[in-house]
Amino acid sequence: MSEKYVLALDSGTIKNRAVIFNSKGEMVSYAEKKISVNKPHKGWVEQDPDEIWSTQLWTAKEAIQLAKISHRDIAGIGVTNQRETTIVWNKNTGRPIYPAISWESQQTEDICKRLVNAGLQEEIKQKTSLVINPYFSATKLCWILENVLGAKEMAENGELLFGTVDTWLMWKLSGGEIFATDYSNASRTMMFNLRNLDWDDDILEHLGIPRKMLPEVCPSSHVYGETDAAVIGSRIPIAGCIGNQQADLFGEACFKKGMAKNTYGEGSFFLMNAGKKYHSSKNGLITTIAWGIGKEITYALEGSVLVSGATLKWVKEGLGLIDSLSDSEWLAKQVPDADGVYFVPAFRGLSAPYWDMETSGMIIGINEDTQRAHIVRAALEALAYQVRDVYESVVSDTGMDIKSLHVDGGASQNHALMQFQADLLNIPVIRPYVAETTALGAAFMAGLATGVWESVDELKKLWREGMRFKPSMSERGRATLYDGWQEAVSRVMGWPNK
């Protein structure tokens, strides 16, 4: 029997990737291409849906060519995507009616305030587990319908379709045959009722969104349909779809309740497998659907920090303190500690677990002895402190002991940061052998649906540990540092007096 492969399409915020895995879960080929990000006004972040599609298609074809395999050898395609990013297109022409509004964009703040003033905060939280925030898709869709000429009427006439990036890519790959999303992506829209697993008609009415615009919601591991042979060269089953952070959780083999991962990207995303039961947070976290396999739903508790790796990017481009992101590790090691300097990077307000979007960032604790290295170290340590904040909320919500933290994303390659993270949490931090865990999670979903792998138990045996960081800091040192961070955050939230 010939080897079967799975093609994972990983559509991120700043680049698209395509990765081909074999049946042992090993990477066979990899291709990537950057995507443009546009910021037409302060706080607005938009992208070109056609560029998202064309770059993703290019990476898919490139990965197949580099793997030197036939299309017939690909058992299935798994799609994973930047979540919440919103696209609306004309179903007759296939043309987007407005740029993709990024998950990062704050352009719907006024709509969010309107919903809060209408007293909808509690209803939306009870039904979707989400707070009213520009981060989620619903207000982005609402903004497009209200601001694009003729959009409202076209939507009511059934001429427009809405999707997050996964829906857009599957629709394009299938030549318009597949109009669907999965539970994990739907749960991030602020329109999906987590209790009855369906779009919520009351919320849609509040927002003025016609239900006919919305895609069908399916399990994450599921044969959605096939690619159009004219698009990619052959008819291949599209058999997996999952939001990128949930894909990470699955690709990190966090299959058991209580297992957790953190991804250090532009933002930081901490997810813990919460098991088969819906679990409401009292500490500023979000309950989200991790994945659906067959009829079984797995939930996760998530803490999303909107500014993480973007902190280091600002230190490089905004302050000019480092020449490259990798310099941050070398420079941070030039001093034994941050010497009381704390950097709270609330560039877009404070997200989980605080959800104070009115505040802005701050660097405190500087004096005449403060050096460039101290500020860079404080910026690096901020990434770990934000993870500790979410970790504390998860433990408080669930009463569970998290025995280790699986990590991935660009900054997880920074040894100094990972050691500090282990010290701050007092648990081992584990980095996987296969770095492309998001793509691996999507591949696992597609492979399960097409018989490349028979069960989750089989997948457990494929996951390999890369490096383990063990805590070595004293309890007193850990407590002192974290107390200082909490004091810094409290100052940020109180400045100016609100």
KACORZI-V204922 format. One record per backbone hydrogen bond with DSSP energy under -1.0 kcal/mol. CO is the residue of the C=O (numbers start at 1). NH is the residue of the N-H. E is the energy in kcal/mol with one decimal. If there is no record, write none. Layout:
co->[CO;CO]
nh->[NH;NH]
e->[E;E]
//
This chain:
co->[5;6;7;8;9;10;11;14;15;16;17;18;19;20;20;21;22;26;29;31;33;38;41;43;45;46;47;48;49;50;51;52;53;54;55;56;57;58;59;60;61;62;63;64;70;71;73;76;77;77;78;79;80;81;86;87;88;89;90;95;100;101;102;106;108;109;110;111;112;113;114;115;116;120;121;122;123;124;125;127;133;137;138;139;140;141;142;143;144;148;150;151;152;153;154;155;159;161;163;164;165;166;167;168;169;170;171;172;173;179;181;182;183;185;186;189;191;193;198;200;201;202;203;204;204;210;211;213;216;218;220;222;225;228;228;229;236;237;238;239;240;243;244;245;246;247;248;249;250;253;256;259;260;261;262;263;264;265;266;266;267;268;269;270;271;272;273;275;286;288;291;292;292;293;296;298;298;299;300;301;302;303;304;305;308;309;310;311;312;313;314;314;315;324;325;327;328;329;331;332;338;342;344;344;345;346;350;351;351;356;362;364;367;371;372;373;374;375;376;377;378;381;382;383;384;385;386;387;388;389;390;391;392;393;394;395;405;406;408;409;410;411;414;415;416;417;418;419;420;421;422;428;429;430;431;431;435;436;437;438;439;440;441;442;443;444;445;446;447;447;455;456;459;459;464;467;469;474;475;476;477;478;479;480;481;482;483;484;485;486;487;488;489;492]
nh->[75;21;78;19;80;17;82;35;12;33;10;31;8;28;29;6;25;22;20;18;16;46;44;106;102;38;100;52;53;54;55;56;57;58;59;60;61;62;63;64;65;66;67;69;73;74;5;7;239;240;9;242;11;244;101;163;97;161;94;90;47;86;105;109;112;113;114;115;116;117;118;120;119;124;125;126;127;128;129;194;136;141;142;143;144;145;146;147;148;151;154;155;156;157;159;158;91;89;87;168;169;170;171;172;173;174;176;175;228;216;218;186;187;188;189;138;200;197;193;204;205;206;207;208;209;213;214;162;181;183;241;224;238;231;232;233;227;77;224;222;79;247;248;249;250;251;252;254;253;255;259;273;406;271;408;269;411;309;308;310;265;305;263;303;261;301;258;299;302;300;298;220;221;296;293;290;291;274;288;272;286;270;352;268;311;313;314;315;316;317;318;319;321;327;328;331;332;333;334;335;341;364;346;362;347;349;356;354;355;350;344;342;370;375;376;377;378;379;380;381;382;385;386;387;388;389;390;391;392;393;394;395;396;397;398;399;430;262;264;412;413;414;418;419;420;421;422;423;424;425;426;405;469;407;466;467;437;440;441;442;443;444;445;446;447;448;449;450;452;453;459;460;462;463;433;431;429;478;479;480;481;482;483;484;485;486;487;488;489;490;491;492;493;495]
e->[-2.9;-2.5;-2.5;-2.5;-2.9;-2.6;-2.0;-2.4;-1.9;-2.3;-2.3;-2.2;-3.3;-3.7;-1.2;-2.3;-2.0;-2.1;-2.0;-2.4;-3.1;-3.2;-2.0;-3.6;-2.3;-3.2;-2.5;-2.3;-2.2;-2.8;-2.5;-1.6;-2.5;-2.2;-2.2;-2.0;-2.3;-2.5;-2.7;-2.0;-2.1;-2.8;-1.8;-1.2;-1.5;-1.6;-2.6;-2.2;-2.1;-1.2;-3.1;-2.0;-2.7;-2.5;-2.1;-2.3;-2.3;-2.8;-2.9;-2.6;-2.3;-2.3;-1.4;-1.4;-2.3;-2.4;-2.1;-2.1;-2.4;-2.9;-1.3;-2.1;-1.9;-2.5;-2.2;-2.8;-2.0;-2.9;-1.9;-2.5;-1.4;-2.4;-2.4;-2.2;-2.0;-2.3;-1.8;-1.8;-2.2;-2.3;-2.2;-2.6;-2.2;-1.6;-2.8;-1.5;-2.4;-2.2;-2.3;-2.0;-2.6;-2.4;-2.3;-2.2;-3.0;-1.8;-3.6;-1.4;-3.0;-1.8;-2.4;-2.5;-2.0;-1.6;-1.6;-2.5;-3.0;-1.3;-2.9;-2.2;-2.0;-2.4;-1.9;-1.0;-2.6;-1.7;-2.0;-2.6;-2.7;-1.3;-2.2;-1.1;-2.7;-1.9;-1.7;-1.8;-2.1;-2.3;-2.7;-1.5;-2.6;-2.6;-2.0;-1.9;-2.1;-3.3;-2.0;-2.2;-1.7;-1.7;-2.0;-2.8;-2.3;-2.3;-1.7;-1.9;-1.3;-2.5;-3.1;-1.7;-2.7;-3.4;-1.9;-2.5;-2.4;-2.1;-3.2;-3.2;-2.9;-2.8;-2.7;-1.4;-1.7;-2.0;-2.4;-2.3;-1.5;-2.3;-2.9;-2.2;-2.6;-2.3;-1.7;-3.0;-1.9;-1.8;-1.9;-2.1;-1.9;-3.3;-2.0;-1.9;-2.3;-1.1;-1.3;-2.9;-2.3;-1.5;-1.7;-1.1;-1.6;-2.6;-2.0;-1.9;-1.9;-1.5;-1.6;-1.9;-2.1;-3.1;-3.1;-2.4;-1.8;-1.6;-2.3;-2.6;-2.5;-2.2;-2.3;-2.9;-1.6;-2.4;-2.2;-1.2;-2.2;-2.2;-1.7;-2.9;-2.7;-1.6;-2.5;-2.4;-2.2;-2.5;-2.3;-2.7;-2.9;-2.5;-2.6;-1.4;-1.6;-1.7;-2.3;-2.4;-2.2;-2.5;-2.2;-2.4;-2.6;-2.0;-2.0;-2.3;-2.9;-2.5;-2.6;-2.2;-2.2;-2.0;-2.4;-1.8;-2.6;-2.8;-1.8;-2.1;-3.0;-2.3;-1.6;-1.2;-1.7;-1.4;-1.2;-1.8;-1.3;-1.0;-2.8;-3.2;-2.4;-2.4;-2.5;-2.4;-2.2;-2.3;-2.4;-1.8;-1.8;-2.5;-2.0;-2.0;-2.6;-2.2;-1.8;-2.1;-2.4;-1.1]
//
